[in-house]
């Protein structure tokens, strides 16, 4: 069975949104708070001829999540890690 025709072409970027409601977070200065996080990741389809899935892999090229903390008066707290992580494959040493 050839799944190549069912997969997106190499080079396509796909945005994926996320929303997490009432996430408990302990902050030393103010204690336990419940936050609503929103944001998401962006992945790119890349060539990966050494593995399955029709020679493709998903590479995370961007990630951002934010939530307003009670003490920040609406200013978002944002986490943006390194974009060099791969889904389903370990990063090269």
Buried (B, 14 or more C-beta within 10 A) or exposed (E): EEEEEEEEEBEEEEEEEEEEEEEEEEEEEEEEBEBEBBBBBBBBBBEBEEEEEBBBBBBBBBBBBBBBBEEEEEEBBEEEEEEEBBEEEEEEE
